[in-house]
Amino acid sequence: MKLLFIDAFVGFGSVGRIVQELYDTAENRGFDCCIAYGRGSAPEGYKTYKIGSKWNVIEAGLESRVLDNHGFASRNATKRLIDFIEAYNPDVINLHSIHGYYLNIQILFDYLSKTKRKVVWTLHDCWPISSHSGFVQLNDAGEIPQFESKYDSTQYPKNLWWHRHSKNYFKKEAVFTQLMAQNLTIVTPSKWLKDLIHISYLSKYECRVINNGIDLSLFAPTSKTVFKEKYGIPKSKKILLFIANYWEDRKGLKYVQQLAKEITDGYQIVVVGDLMKQKLPENIIHIKQTQNREELVELYGEADYFINPTLADNFPTVNIEAQACGLPVLTFDTGGSAEMITEETGVKITDKSTQGIINALQVAEKKHFSAEKCIENSKNFEKNAQYSKYIDLYEQM
């Protein structure tokens, strides 16, 4: 059986790593696999097809930022991709992040609807059902808005001038609902996103939840204790760990900044990730973005609590990684961010504020979460078990 993955990256970022690991799992199960990707480079040893060029990405980025035309550029690159699909002739196509300045969704879905190929579409955010941004906020009627505010244009994908949100919403609806129901199955990593799909224009398609998984052979308790010594942190201080690839507004950095002013001297805040030109108070230790998982494991092992103040997220695996290393999680109850914690492994913060974080810390200190319970819960999200669910779905399709 031939399987084609389509994503912006291979092996880079959370989604790119998922695609790479799905390829490995499927190949081990006897599939003939290939990844079509749009940006960066691919690791050696993988059968791949590069969609477009660096200029194609720049051109699509300009159209997106100036004309609010995200997902509708990259015309020639997408036509060449279709030629490749015809030549490769896959039995199943697994779409992942199809936005990211590299694809024309209208040309691709027109083709998919005519060929009647079997398609699995993994949604890693809300962009396919939004008028513009990667995450949506329901309106007062509990519906997905057909027009988002100009504030949403400052988030990815950024739009600097022309705003065509409502028009784009209906263009997406027309494009994404072309496929026959029996030819498309949607996968979401979280129940939260599945619930949104059920009230969206994609509701006619079958939607399954397959959680993102982690490598439990890597993310596990460690005996290393060099971090406090390296940064001169007294052994008596408790470490509050915050991690994000990029600290954009929706990741909640403002709450971390405020917390640093109000937290007692018994805690040390450590922030990991690209600050994107934002500033931190001097009493916060900042570690730049890292793709080194061993370093992350060491950080999890040194910390006392992992805190995730995200304002919008699908199913952040950092919350699972922390538990796998024996670390309790305190997270804002937004999106699917709290779906992987239990009453015995963390605190769901309903008051999305700095005071809400402080209150959650007080609750956590009284509960005395055990590392054993956290580790046991993380086993529900072992990556190979999750990827096997994809293999079963491919074979069913």
Buried (B, 14 or more C-beta within 10 A) or exposed (E): BEBBBBBBBBBBBBBBBBBBBBBBBBBEBEBBBBBBBBBBEBEEEBEBBBBBEEEBBEBBBEBBBEBBBBBBBBBEBBEBBBEBBEEBEBBBBBBBBBBBBBBBBBBBBBBBBEBEBBBBBBBBBBBBBBBBBBBBBEEEEEEBBBBBEEEBBEBBBBBEEEBBBBBBBEBBBEBBBBBEEEBBBBBBBBEBBBBBBEEBBBEEBEBBBBBBBBBBEBBBBBEEEEBBEEEEBEEEEBBBBBBBBEBBBBBBBBBBBBBBEEBEEEBBBBBBBEBEEEEBEEEBBBBEEBEEBEEBBBBBBBBBBBBBBBBBBBBBBBBBBBBBBBBBBBBBBBBBBBBBBBEBBBBBBEEBBBEBBBBBBEEBEEEEBEBEBBBBBBEBBBBBEBBBBBBEBBEEB
